[in-house]
Every structure is written in C-alpha cells, then in structure tokens.
Amino acid sequence: MSRVDRLQPLVAFMLATLGVMTVFSARADWVRQIAWVLLGAAAYITAARFDYRRLRPTAPALYGGMLLLLVAVRLVGHSALGARRWLAVAGFPLEPSELSKLLLVVVLAAYLSRQERLSWRTFGGALGLVAAPAALVISQPDLGTTLVLLAVAVGMLFLAGARPVQLASLAALAITAVPLLPHLLYGYQRRRLEIFLDPGQDPLGAGYNLLQARIAVGSGGLFGRGWLHGLQGQLGFVPERSTDFVFATFAEEFGLLGSLVLLTLFGVLLVRLLRTATVASDRFGELLAGGTFCVVLVQVVENVGMNIGILPIAGIPLPLISYGGSATITTLAALGLVQSVMLRRRTVVYQEHTSPSGAFRATCGPSPLRTRGRAY
C-alpha cells in the first residue's frame, strides 16, 4: 500500500462522480452510467493488480484482436447517428474504437520500448502500426477517435525520443495531406469544418450544435445556474448534452468557477500520470503511462475546445464525464494499468547510519544497519 498513488484514484473517483451528476442532469440513463462506473472500478482494480510487464509479449496478439474488432464493426456493427461504431457483446454495446485507444497505447509502448534509439526504421514501423486502425476507424466514420489515435502516436513518438527531423517530417506529411482531407471526410464532416469559422451562416442546421453549446456555456456565468437548473440543458436545446456536449451542460450549471475546478481535477490527474512515467522501472512502463497521458489530454482539450467554439466539432467524449460504457470502462482500465506501473516502480532508499568512527553517512539501497530511511 505504500507504493499506491492514492491521489490518482481519488481524482478519478471525483471526476466519475461529477460525470454521474451531469448525466443525471442531462436526463440520460444515469443508473446505467453508475453501473458502468462500477464495472470500470472493477477493471481499474484488476488492471492495477495485474503486472503490466506481462502485456509486452502479448502486444502482437492484442494488435491483431484490435484489428479484428474494428473489421467486425464494418461487417456486423450497429449504426446510430449516421455512423457504424458498435458491436453487441452479450447485450453490452461495445465500441471497439474506444478500446482501440488503450490497445494502441500498449502496442506502441511495447514496440517503441525495444530500442533505446529511435531509428528511421522504428519510426516508420510505428507509423505503420497506427495507419491500419486509423484507416478502419475513420471509415466508420469516426473522425474524433481517428484524431486521438494520430495524436497519441505523435505524443508517444516524442516521448520515445524522436529526433526533431523525424517530428518535422510528420508535420510536412500532415501539411501535404491537408488538400486530401475533404475527399476523406463524409458530407456532414466537411460541413462541420466549413461551419466552424462562421456558425451563424447556418444557425438552424450545421451551426446549431455549436451555437447552442456556446449559449449554454455563456449563460452559466461565474457561479452557474445550479445543479439541475440549467435552462439550455434541461429544456433540450443543447444536442447530445450527455455525450459530446456534456461540458456545455456542466458549465451552464456550475459556471466558470465550477469549470475551473473540473479542469483542475483533470490537470492533477495528468500530472500524476506524468509522475508515474518518470518513476517507471522500465521503458515499457514509462511509455505506457505517457501514452495514457496523451489519450486523456487530447480528449479533454478537444471536447472542451469544441464546446466553447475554439476547435471544430469532432465527436470526442470528455473522459469520465460523458455518458458511455465503453469510454468509461476503458479510461478506468487505462488508469489502472498506470497504477500497476506505479506499484512496480523502482525504489530508492535514502538511509543515514552511524559509521564506526561516529560520523554519519548516507547510502542508497539496502543496508545491514537499519536505522531511519525513506522510500521514494
């Protein structure tokens, strides 16, 4: 228990509690959300007790399973809101694209941890590992999750020690691919990008979601209207108010101060993930914690950004706040793996004891003379 990062699960519990409150206010199925949080808590405990190092040799099998699930979505998946993203597994609506975020982090961590120096061959191999699931996800279509997968790949390459020229090549590739983007997106996705700069040109159509979200955030003011008293959310003006636009619902009811508290909680969680990466006992654990950091960071930035109108709408949930079983359980399982890294971190013991000459000296590691010490 002395190795447990107690602050990380505490912050996750607080975020999940705020999420259930917001889902209840948005008049979604809050009982089911509680059930998903409980299942996620079980996944968290299981992942924390599991030795994360045993995942490394199973990375090829995990990658193959991820691709099979994404292909199954294309063949026998269920459609909703114009997208085919879900599989029915024993009555549970599984969204493989959410699970792919965690699996891709594990696969990339295993692949990149094999070499101390990131060669061009390894660099290209990592991009190839990302290309297949990203292509399957964007064909669902799911632009938001595709952006998360690509951002996670870039973040993990940076953490793995990619050289500036390698990162610059990624930037050049992205700029080159911009003209092809309209041909890769569906009609409504292209319309979202077009309406982003001027939502007022179609206030009752493509710009409706963004305008209503802005109104909800602005009407919250400094202190908010109070829980269950948000007009935009309670009257149903904010679309998808329990999933994609859950932050607008939260901001209207809890105001600017409440939103700052929420973002502070996410900030504390991100700091704990980075701390785990710095004390990991091996490179695989370091990249596993760093990849989870990238997943949470990208989703928070994009969801909040699209709710306040500074980023295009991409359909990304807010971790532990948005309604959804696959996203909630996957996020908590990922945090549990990071806790597993923390539990098995390297330990440095600083001890002071009296030498035969009467002087004090400090040692690191075990010592036959047990006096006072502290483990970091």
C-alpha positions as CSV (number, residue, x, y, z in Angstrom):
1,M,0.0,0.0,0.0
2,S,2.9,2.3,0.5
3,R,3.5,2.2,-3.3
4,V,-0.1,3.1,-4.3
5,D,-0.6,6.5,-5.9
6,R,-3.6,7.4,-3.7
7,L,-4.3,10.8,-5.3
8,Q,-4.8,9.3,-8.8
9,P,-7.8,7.1,-8.0
10,L,-9.2,9.8,-5.7
11,V,-9.3,12.3,-8.6
12,A,-10.7,9.7,-10.9
13,F,-13.5,9.0,-8.4
14,M,-14.3,12.7,-8.1
15,L,-14.4,13.1,-11.9
16,A,-16.7,10.0,-12.3
17,T,-19.0,11.4,-9.5
18,L,-19.3,14.7,-11.4
19,G,-19.9,12.7,-14.5
20,V,-22.8,10.8,-13.0
21,M,-24.3,14.1,-11.7
22,T,-24.0,15.7,-15.1
23,V,-25.5,12.7,-16.9
24,F,-28.4,12.7,-14.4
25,S,-29.0,16.4,-15.1
26,A,-28.9,15.8,-18.8
27,R,-31.7,13.3,-18.3
28,A,-29.7,10.3,-19.7
29,D,-29.7,6.8,-18.2
30,W,-27.8,7.7,-15.0
31,V,-28.4,4.3,-13.4
32,R,-26.6,2.6,-16.3
33,Q,-23.8,5.2,-16.1
34,I,-23.4,4.2,-12.4
35,A,-23.2,0.5,-13.4
36,W,-20.6,1.4,-16.0
37,V,-18.5,3.3,-13.4
38,L,-18.7,0.3,-11.1
39,L,-17.6,-2.0,-13.9
40,G,-14.8,0.5,-14.6
41,A,-13.8,0.4,-11.0
42,A,-13.5,-3.4,-11.1
43,A,-11.4,-3.1,-14.3
44,Y,-9.2,-0.5,-12.6
45,I,-8.5,-2.8,-9.6
46,T,-7.9,-5.8,-11.9
47,A,-5.5,-3.8,-14.1
48,A,-3.7,-2.4,-11.1
49,R,-3.1,-5.8,-9.6
50,F,-2.0,-7.2,-12.9
51,D,1.7,-7.0,-13.7
52,Y,1.8,-4.6,-16.7
53,R,5.1,-6.2,-17.9
54,R,3.2,-9.3,-18.9
55,L,1.4,-7.3,-21.6
56,R,4.6,-6.7,-23.6
57,P,4.9,-10.2,-25.1
58,T,1.2,-10.2,-25.9
59,A,1.3,-7.0,-27.9
60,P,1.1,-8.7,-31.3
61,A,-2.0,-10.7,-30.3
62,L,-3.6,-7.5,-28.8
63,Y,-2.9,-5.7,-32.1
64,G,-4.5,-8.5,-34.1
65,G,-7.5,-8.6,-31.8
66,M,-7.9,-4.8,-32.2
67,L,-8.0,-5.0,-36.0
68,L,-10.4,-7.9,-35.9
69,L,-12.8,-5.9,-33.7
70,L,-12.6,-2.9,-36.0
71,V,-13.2,-5.1,-39.1
72,A,-16.2,-6.7,-37.3
73,V,-17.7,-3.3,-36.8
74,R,-17.6,-2.8,-40.6
75,L,-19.2,-6.2,-41.2
76,V,-21.8,-6.7,-38.4
77,G,-21.7,-3.5,-36.4
78,H,-24.8,-1.4,-35.4
79,S,-25.4,2.1,-36.8
80,A,-26.5,5.2,-35.0
81,L,-26.4,8.9,-35.9
82,G,-25.0,8.1,-39.3
83,A,-22.0,6.1,-38.0
84,R,-21.4,2.3,-37.6
85,R,-19.4,2.0,-34.4
86,W,-20.9,-0.5,-32.1
87,L,-20.9,-4.3,-31.5
88,A,-23.4,-6.1,-29.4
89,V,-21.5,-8.3,-27.0
90,A,-23.8,-10.2,-24.5
91,G,-26.2,-7.3,-24.6
92,F,-23.4,-4.8,-23.9
93,P,-22.9,-2.1,-26.6
94,L,-19.2,-2.4,-27.2
95,E,-17.5,0.4,-29.1
96,P,-14.2,-1.0,-30.4
97,S,-12.9,2.4,-31.4
98,E,-12.8,3.4,-27.7
99,L,-11.0,0.2,-26.8
100,S,-8.5,0.7,-29.6
101,K,-7.2,3.8,-27.8
102,L,-5.9,1.7,-24.9
103,L,-4.8,-1.2,-27.1
104,L,-2.8,1.1,-29.4
105,V,-1.0,2.6,-26.4
106,V,0.0,-0.9,-25.2
107,V,1.1,-1.9,-28.7
108,L,3.2,1.2,-29.4
109,A,4.7,1.1,-25.9
110,A,5.8,-2.5,-26.5
111,Y,7.2,-1.7,-30.0
112,L,9.0,1.6,-29.1
113,S,10.5,0.2,-25.9
114,R,12.6,-2.4,-27.7
115,Q,15.2,0.2,-28.8
116,E,16.9,2.9,-26.9
117,R,17.4,5.0,-30.0
118,L,14.5,5.7,-32.3
119,S,15.8,4.8,-35.8
120,W,14.0,5.8,-39.0
121,R,13.0,2.1,-39.4
122,T,11.4,2.0,-36.0
123,F,9.9,5.4,-36.6
124,G,8.3,4.2,-39.9
125,G,7.2,1.0,-38.2
126,A,5.3,2.9,-35.5
127,L,3.5,4.9,-38.1
128,G,2.6,1.7,-39.9
129,L,1.1,0.3,-36.7
130,V,-1.1,3.4,-36.4
131,A,-2.2,3.6,-40.0
132,A,-4.3,0.4,-40.1
133,P,-6.5,1.1,-37.1
134,A,-6.8,4.8,-38.0
135,A,-8.0,3.9,-41.5
136,L,-10.6,1.5,-40.1
137,V,-11.8,4.0,-37.6
138,I,-12.2,6.9,-40.0
139,S,-14.2,4.7,-42.3
140,Q,-16.9,4.1,-39.7
141,P,-16.8,7.2,-39.9
142,D,-15.3,8.4,-36.6
143,L,-13.1,11.5,-37.2
144,G,-12.7,12.2,-33.5
145,T,-11.3,8.9,-32.5
146,T,-9.0,9.0,-35.5
147,L,-7.6,12.3,-34.4
148,V,-7.0,10.8,-30.9
149,L,-5.1,7.8,-32.4
150,L,-2.9,10.0,-34.5
151,A,-2.2,12.5,-31.7
152,V,-1.4,9.6,-29.3
153,A,1.1,8.3,-31.9
154,V,2.8,11.6,-32.2
155,G,2.9,12.1,-28.5
156,M,4.4,8.6,-27.8
157,L,7.0,9.1,-30.6
158,F,8.0,12.3,-28.9
159,L,8.3,10.6,-25.5
160,A,10.2,7.7,-27.1
161,G,12.9,10.2,-28.2
162,A,12.0,11.0,-31.8
163,R,14.5,13.4,-33.3
164,P,13.5,16.9,-34.5
165,V,13.9,16.0,-38.1
166,Q,11.6,13.0,-37.6
167,L,8.9,15.1,-36.0
168,A,9.4,17.7,-38.7
169,S,8.7,15.0,-41.3
170,L,5.4,14.3,-39.6
171,A,4.5,18.0,-39.8
172,A,5.4,18.1,-43.5
173,L,3.3,15.0,-44.1
174,A,0.3,16.5,-42.3
175,I,0.6,19.7,-44.4
176,T,0.8,17.6,-47.6
177,A,-2.3,15.6,-46.6
178,V,-4.5,18.7,-45.9
179,P,-5.7,19.0,-49.6
180,L,-6.8,15.4,-49.4
181,L,-8.8,15.8,-46.2
182,P,-12.1,16.9,-47.9
183,H,-12.0,13.7,-50.0
184,L,-11.6,11.5,-46.9
185,L,-14.5,13.0,-44.9
186,Y,-18.2,12.5,-45.3
187,G,-20.5,15.3,-46.2
188,Y,-21.6,16.2,-42.7
189,Q,-18.0,16.2,-41.5
190,R,-16.9,18.5,-44.3
191,R,-19.8,20.8,-43.4
192,R,-18.7,20.9,-39.7
193,L,-15.3,22.2,-40.8
194,E,-16.8,24.7,-43.1
195,I,-19.2,26.0,-40.4
196,F,-16.5,26.2,-37.7
197,L,-15.3,29.7,-38.6
198,D,-18.8,31.1,-39.1
199,P,-21.6,29.0,-37.4
200,G,-24.0,31.9,-38.0
201,Q,-24.3,31.2,-41.7
202,D,-26.5,28.1,-40.9
203,P,-27.8,28.7,-37.3
204,L,-30.6,26.1,-37.6
205,G,-28.6,23.5,-39.5
206,A,-24.9,22.7,-39.3
207,G,-24.1,25.6,-36.9
208,Y,-26.9,24.8,-34.4
209,N,-24.9,22.5,-32.2
210,L,-22.0,24.9,-31.8
211,L,-24.3,27.9,-31.2
212,Q,-26.4,26.2,-28.6
213,A,-23.3,24.9,-26.8
214,R,-21.8,28.5,-26.7
215,I,-25.1,29.9,-25.3
216,A,-25.1,27.2,-22.6
217,V,-21.5,27.9,-21.6
218,G,-22.1,31.6,-21.6
219,S,-25.3,31.5,-19.6
220,G,-23.6,29.8,-16.7
221,G,-21.8,33.0,-15.8
222,L,-19.4,32.9,-12.9
223,F,-21.2,30.7,-10.4
224,G,-23.6,28.8,-12.7
225,R,-27.4,28.3,-12.6
226,G,-27.1,25.5,-10.1
227,W,-27.3,21.7,-10.5
228,L,-30.5,20.7,-12.3
229,H,-31.3,24.3,-13.1
230,G,-29.6,24.8,-16.5
231,L,-32.1,26.1,-19.0
232,Q,-30.4,25.1,-22.2
233,G,-29.7,21.6,-20.9
234,Q,-32.9,20.9,-19.1
235,L,-35.1,22.2,-22.0
236,G,-33.1,20.1,-24.5
237,F,-31.7,23.0,-26.6
238,V,-28.1,21.6,-26.3
239,P,-27.9,18.5,-28.6
240,E,-26.1,15.4,-27.4
241,R,-25.9,17.1,-24.0
242,S,-24.8,13.9,-22.1
243,T,-22.0,12.9,-24.5
244,D,-20.3,15.2,-27.0
245,F,-21.6,18.4,-25.4
246,V,-21.5,17.3,-21.8
247,F,-19.1,20.1,-20.9
248,A,-21.7,22.7,-22.0
249,T,-24.2,21.2,-19.7
250,F,-21.7,21.2,-16.8
251,A,-20.6,24.8,-17.5
252,E,-24.1,26.1,-17.5
253,E,-25.0,24.6,-14.2
254,F,-21.7,25.1,-12.3
255,G,-20.4,28.3,-14.1
256,L,-16.8,29.4,-14.7
257,L,-15.7,28.5,-11.2
258,G,-17.0,25.0,-11.5
259,S,-15.5,24.6,-14.9
260,L,-12.1,25.7,-13.5
261,V,-12.5,23.1,-10.7
262,L,-13.2,20.4,-13.3
263,L,-10.2,21.4,-15.4
264,T,-8.0,21.5,-12.3
265,L,-9.0,17.9,-11.5
266,F,-8.0,16.9,-15.0
267,G,-4.8,18.8,-14.6
268,V,-4.0,16.9,-11.3
269,L,-4.8,13.6,-13.0
270,L,-2.5,14.4,-15.9
271,V,0.3,15.4,-13.5
272,R,0.0,12.1,-11.7
273,L,0.2,10.2,-15.0
274,L,3.4,12.1,-15.9
275,R,4.9,11.4,-12.4
276,T,4.3,7.7,-12.9
277,A,6.1,7.9,-16.2
278,T,9.1,9.4,-14.5
279,V,9.4,6.7,-11.9
280,A,8.6,3.7,-14.0
281,S,11.0,0.8,-13.6
282,D,11.4,0.2,-17.4
283,R,10.9,1.9,-20.7
284,F,7.7,0.0,-21.4
285,G,6.1,1.3,-18.3
286,E,7.3,4.8,-19.0
287,L,5.7,4.8,-22.5
288,L,2.5,3.1,-21.1
289,A,1.9,5.9,-18.6
290,G,3.0,8.5,-21.2
291,G,0.6,7.2,-23.8
292,T,-2.3,7.2,-21.3
293,F,-1.4,10.8,-20.5
294,C,-1.7,11.6,-24.3
295,V,-5.1,9.9,-24.6
296,V,-6.6,11.8,-21.7
297,L,-5.0,15.2,-22.6
298,V,-6.2,15.1,-26.3
299,Q,-9.7,14.2,-25.4
300,V,-10.0,16.9,-22.7
301,V,-8.6,19.6,-25.0
302,E,-10.7,18.6,-28.0
303,N,-14.0,18.1,-26.1
304,V,-13.7,21.4,-24.1
305,G,-12.4,23.2,-27.2
306,M,-15.3,22.2,-29.4
307,N,-17.8,23.0,-26.6
308,I,-16.6,26.6,-26.4
309,G,-16.1,27.0,-30.1
310,I,-12.3,27.2,-30.4
311,L,-12.0,23.8,-32.1
312,P,-14.1,22.0,-34.8
313,I,-16.7,19.6,-33.6
314,A,-15.2,16.1,-33.8
315,G,-17.4,14.0,-31.5
316,I,-14.9,13.2,-28.7
317,P,-16.2,12.3,-25.2
318,L,-15.0,14.0,-22.1
319,P,-13.2,11.3,-20.1
320,L,-15.2,10.0,-17.1
321,I,-17.8,12.8,-17.6
322,S,-19.5,11.9,-20.8
323,Y,-22.2,9.2,-20.8
324,G,-21.0,5.9,-22.3
325,G,-19.9,2.4,-21.1
326,S,-17.0,1.7,-23.5
327,A,-15.3,5.0,-22.9
328,T,-15.8,5.0,-19.1
329,I,-14.6,1.4,-18.6
330,T,-11.6,1.8,-21.0
331,T,-10.5,5.0,-19.3
332,L,-10.6,3.5,-15.8
333,A,-8.8,0.3,-17.1
334,A,-6.1,2.5,-18.6
335,L,-5.7,4.4,-15.3
336,G,-5.4,1.0,-13.5
337,L,-2.5,0.0,-15.8
338,V,-0.8,3.2,-14.9
339,Q,-1.3,2.4,-11.2
340,S,0.2,-1.0,-12.0
341,V,3.3,0.8,-13.3
342,M,3.4,2.9,-10.1
343,L,3.1,-0.2,-7.9
344,R,6.1,-1.8,-9.6
345,R,8.3,1.3,-9.8
346,R,11.9,1.5,-8.9
347,T,12.6,2.3,-5.3
348,V,15.4,4.4,-4.0
349,V,16.0,4.2,-0.2
350,Y,17.9,7.0,1.5
351,Q,19.4,5.9,4.8
352,E,21.6,7.5,7.3
353,H,23.5,5.5,9.9
354,T,26.4,5.9,12.2
355,S,29.8,4.6,11.0
356,P,32.3,3.0,13.4
357,S,34.1,6.4,13.5
358,G,31.0,8.1,14.8
359,A,30.3,10.0,11.6
360,F,27.0,9.9,9.6
361,R,27.0,8.7,6.1
362,A,24.1,8.2,3.5
363,T,23.5,5.1,1.4
364,C,21.1,4.2,-1.3
365,G,19.6,0.8,-1.3
366,P,19.5,-1.9,1.3
367,S,21.9,-1.7,4.3
368,P,22.7,-4.1,7.1
369,L,22.4,-1.3,9.6
370,R,18.7,-0.4,9.7
371,T,18.2,3.0,11.1
372,R,16.0,5.6,9.6
373,G,15.1,5.7,5.9
374,R,12.6,6.9,3.4
375,A,11.5,5.3,0.1
376,Y,10.8,7.5,-2.9
